Amino acid sequence: MTHILHRSANAKMPVAVGGKGIELFDKDGKSYIDASGGAAVSCLGHGHPDVIEALHKQLDKLAYAHTGFFTTEAAEQLADRLVETAPSGIDHVYLVSGGSEAIEAALKMARQYFVEKGEPQRRHIIGRRQSYHGNTLGALATGGNEWRRSQFRPLLIETHHIDPCYAYRWQKPGESDVDYAARAAQALEDKILELGSDQVMAFVAETVVGATSGAVPPVADYFKRIRAICDRYGVLLILDEVMCGMGRTGTLHACEQDGIAPDLMAIAKGLGGGYQPIGATLLSGKIFEAFSEGSGFFQHGHTYMGHPMAAAAGLAVQDVIRRDHLLDNVMAMGSHLQRRLEERFANHHHVGDIRGRGLFRCVELVSEVDSKKPFASELKLNALVKREAMARGLCVYPMGGTIDGVNGDHVLIAPPFIIDKPQVDTVVERLGDAVDAAIAAVR
């Protein structure tokens, strides 16, 4: 019997006792390839000696100091590194414990920014349908995943949502990428004008959509158009790169590939690689200046923000990625993964789309390829895929279709940056067998 309330209340979970490289081991001695990095977290895999050494050194010096009294060398050094490598205009960092906290901080920063500037009427937040920004109430309200939101709706603040840039589902037959990008971005301007051009404070989007739609990249110049629209109406652009950022797509920040910079950005997961809980909100100079030249105080805080152990882990992870040129491997192995997935699922009767960037890839499963019709949600195909994969010693991240049937079941693959070609081939082989077995069980 367990006294833990697991994610599934009646689940019987294997007990993880160790990990090395891309593998995890349970107490019965079974090994699993961690092909999703947990949830796109374990970018360096498990048991990396350099990160462990950095944590030992930090623990020997200082484990904790409250940020109301002290700063620490570890936190300052990590902030320096994050600003050094940040998109243009970012010059300050707010260190928290995870992605949801980073989004909550970004939302509050956006609101306080406009209060400090004398525009308190700006209160509306626009997000995108079928997005996910975290499970705390502000983040959940901003996200557009209805299955996650529905039972908590009475507790959520008012937010507004537009369609995502999701080419597989929303691009019209014969419509070019450029035309589709323009149409998808125009939805933001239309919503701003509907709410009032001086009433909107922020637009929030995942640069590459994460788990709820499955590694959906933007099309053509979509984000350049979004950036221009935000600038036109004085709206802050908040990018959520909690899952897709910190090298996951092949550049440290996914938005580098789109040629834009946000006003605020949330990062986490790959920032600390799972070695410690850490996230961060990156903010532009104009937002910091509004605080420093206004009230001089950001009205927010958490007990464990700027935690020195977490900061030491984050810096060590970033040092290894830089030293070992792992972003080059992300690009190379990402291309190999895409190619092998396309080969394995070529002409598959139930694979509708294979997409993503870098080592952030997804296979979308449908009951009919031509119509893109999803499997019925009550079949719980995603749970079957997870079970079959685990039985084969593979951890992937399957998600179910939405309650309104907008998209189908999909499997996210986000392995550690250290993966090599033979390991990629093994992942694809095991995944293919797991998908086939799961679909056979529901046909």
MARKEPA-120520 format. One record per residue (C-alpha): y, z, x; residue in one letter. Coordinates in steps of 0.1 Angstrom, whole numbers, plus 2048, in hexadecimal, padded with zeros to 3 digits. Layout:
<sites>
YZXA;...
</sites>
This chain:
<sites>
800800800M;8237F880CT;84380C803H;8587ED80CI;8677D97F0L;85E7B77FDH;86F7987F2R;8517937DBS;8497B57CCA;8247B07CCN;82079D7ECA;8067A5806K;81779C826M;806796848P;8137AE862V;82579E87FA;81F7B089FV;82B7988BAG;83A7778C3G;83D7608E1K;84F73F8E3G;84B72C8C2I;82E7428B6E;82B7628A2L;80C7788A1F;7FF78E886D;7EA7AE88AK;7CA79C884D;7D07868A2G;7DA76688FK;7F675189DS;81073D88AY;827722896I;84A72D88BD;85570B880A;87271886BS;87F732884G;87C74A867G;89973C854A;8A8727870A;8AE747883V;8967488A2S;8A772D8B6C;8987398D7L;8777428C9G;8687658CEH;86777C8ECG;88176A901H;88377E921P;8A8778928D;8B3784906V;89C7A3908I;8AA7AB92AE;8CE7A891DA;8C57C0901L;8B67D9919H;8D57D892EK;8EC7DD911Q;8D77FA903L;8D980B924D;8FF809923K;90980E8FEL;8F68098DEA;91380E8C5Y;9388158C2A;94B8138A1H;9657F78A1T;97E80E891G;9818208B2F;9758088CEF;96E7E58D7T;9527DD8F0T;94C7C690DE;92F7B58FBA;9437AD8DCA;9617A18EFE;94B78A905Q;93977B8E7L;95A7758D5A;9687648F4D;94974D8F6R;94B7458D1L;97073B8D2V;96A7278F2E;9507128E0T;95F7128BEA;96E6F48ABP;9936ED8B1S;9AB7078A4G;9927248A2I;99F7408B8D;9927618AAH;97076F8A0V;96578A887Y;942797890L;92C7A3874V;9067A886ES;8FC78885CG;904769849G;90C779827S;925791838E;93577484BA;93B76182AI;948780818E;960785835A;96B761834A;97276380FL;987782813K;99A773831M;9A275581BA;9B076B800R;9C3782817Q;9D1764829Y;9E375780AF;9EE77A800V;9FE77E823E;A0E75C81FK;A1D7647FDG;A0674E7E9E;9F27697D5P;9EC7507B9Q;9D273E7CER;9B174E7C2R;9997327BAH;97A72B7D0I;9697097CDI;9457067D9G;92A6EC7D4R;90C6EC7BCR;8EA6F47CBQ;8FA7057E9S;8F27277F7Y;90A73E80AH;8F875F808G;8EC77A7F0N;9097927F0T;91E78E7D0L;93B77B7DEG;9247647F1A;90D7607D4L;92A7577BDA;93673D7D6T;91472D7D9G;9077157BFG;8E271D7BDN;8DD725798E;8BB73479CW;8C974E7B4R;8E975479FR;8DD75577BS;8D2779776Q;8F0786789F;90A770778R;91B78D766P;92379D788L;93177E799L;95577579EI;96275478FE;95C7367A6T;95A7117A1H;9426F77ADH;9406D17B3I;9226BB7BAD;9166BB7DEP;91569E7F5C;8F06987F0Y;8E86747F5A;8C36747EBY;8CC6827C9R;8EF6777C2W;8F66567D4Q;8F56397BCK;8DF61B7C2P;8F36017D6G;90F61A7DEE;91861A803S;91963B816D;93F63881AV;9446327F5D;92D64F7ECY;93F666805A;96065D7F5A;9536647D2R;9436857DCA;9626917EEA;9796867D1Q;9676A07BBA;9796BB7D0L;99B6AC7CAE;9946A97A5D;98A6CD7A3K;9A86D97B6I;9BF6C679FL;9AC6D3781E;9B16F778CL;9D56F2798G;9DF6E57BAS;9EE7067C5D;9D371C7B6Q;9B57157CDV;9B07297ECM;99071C7FBA;9757017FBF;95370E808V;9376F7814A;9196F782BE;91F6DC844T;8FA6D3842V;8EC6E3822V;8D16FD82AG;8B370A818A;8BD7057F3T;8BD6DF7F6S;8AD6DA817G;8C06CE836A;8D76B7823V;8F06A683BP;91169882FP;91667382CV;92E65D840A;95166C841D;94C685825Y;9596A3838F;977691847K;981689823R;97B6AD819I;9906BA836R;9AD6A282CA;9AB6AE807I;9AC6D2812C;9CA6CB828D;9DC6B880CR;9DB6D67F5Y;9DD6F380DG;9B96FD806V;9A570F821L;9856FE82CL;969718832I;94A709842L;92971C83FD;91571585EE;8FF73485BV;8E071F85AM;8EA6FE868C;90070A884G;8FD7188A8M;8EA6F98B5G;8D26F4898R;8DD6D0892T;8E16C78B7G;9056D18BCT;9106F58BDL;9236F189DH;9176D7883A;93A6CD87AC;93F6BF89DE;92A6A1892Q;94269C874D;96169D889G;9726BA877I;97C6DE87CA;97D6F8860P;99671485AD;97A72D858L;95572B862M;93874285BA;91C743875I;8FD759879A;8D775387DK;8D673F89DG;8F37528ABL;8DC76F8B4G;8BB75D8B1G;8AC77989EG;8AE7918BBY;8C87A68A9Q;8D97A2886P;8FA79188DI;91277987CG;936770881A;95476286ET;96974A884L;98D74787AL;9A9730883S;9C973A894G;9DE736874K;9C974F862I;9CA76887EF;9F0764881E;9F476B85CA;9E378C860F;9F2796881S;A1678C877E;A1279A854G;A007BA84BS;9EF7BC86DG;9CF7C685CF;9B17B484EF;9A67C8831Q;9817C7836H;9667D784CG;9427E1852H;9327FE865T;91E7E787CY;9377CB882M;93B7C28A6G;91B7D58AFH;9177D48D5P;8F17CF8D4M;8F57B28BCA;9117A38D0A;8FD7A68F0A;8E07938DFA;8F77788D2G;9077728F4L;8E5771905A;8D77588ECV;8F67428F1Q;8F3745917D;8CF739916V;8D771B8FFI;8F3710917R;8E0716938R;8C070592DD;8D26E891CH;8BF6EF8FCL;8D66DB8E6L;8C96BC8F8D;8A66C68EEN;8B16CC8CAV;8BD6A88C8M;89E6998D9A;8856AE8C6M;8986AA8A6G;8956848A9S;8706888B1H;86A69F893L;87B68687BQ;86666A889R;84667D886R;84D689863L;855665859E;83465A868E;81F675858R;82E671836F;83264C836A;82C63E813N;822661807H;8216627E1H;8346837DFH;84D6837FBV;86F6777EFG;88567D80DD;884688831I;8A669283FR;8BB6A8855G;8CB6AB877R;8BD6B8898G;8A36D2893L;8AD6D786FF;8976C085BR;8896C0837C;86E6AE823V;8766AC7FEE;8586AB7E7L;85869A7C5V;83E6937ABS;84A66E7A9E;85A65C7C6V;86A6407B2D;87A657798S;8806747B0K;87268B795K;86C6AE7A2P;84B6C179DF;84D6D9780A;85B6FA78CS;83F70E77CE;8276FE795L;8387117B1K;82F6F67C9L;8457067E4N;8307257E4A;8107117E7L;81E6FE805V;82771F816K;80572D80FR;7F370E81CE;80970D83BA;804731843M;7DE72C840A;7E171185BR;7F6727872G;818718869L;83872885DC;84F71084AV;86A717830Y;86170880EP;87A70B7F1M;8747047CCG;8876EC7B6G;8A56F87A3T;8A3705780I;8B66E7773D;89F6CF786G;8BB6BF79BV;8A66BF7BAN;8816C37C2G;86C6D97D8D;8736D57FDH;8676E381EV;8806EC839L;8766E885EI;88C6FA877A;878702896P;8847148B6P;8996FF8CDF;87F7038E9I;8656EE8D6I;8546D18E7D;8456B08DBK;8206BC8D9P;82C6DA8C5Q;8406C48AEV;8226AE8A9D;80D6CD8A0T;8276D9887V;8276B8875V;8016B5874E;7FE6D8865R;81A6D384DL;80C6B2841G;7EA6C383AD;7FB6E0828A;8106C9812V;7F26B4809D;7DD6D3800A;7F96E27ECA;7FF6C27D8I;7DA6BE7D2A;7D96E17C3A;7F36D87A8V;7E86B47A0R;
</sites>
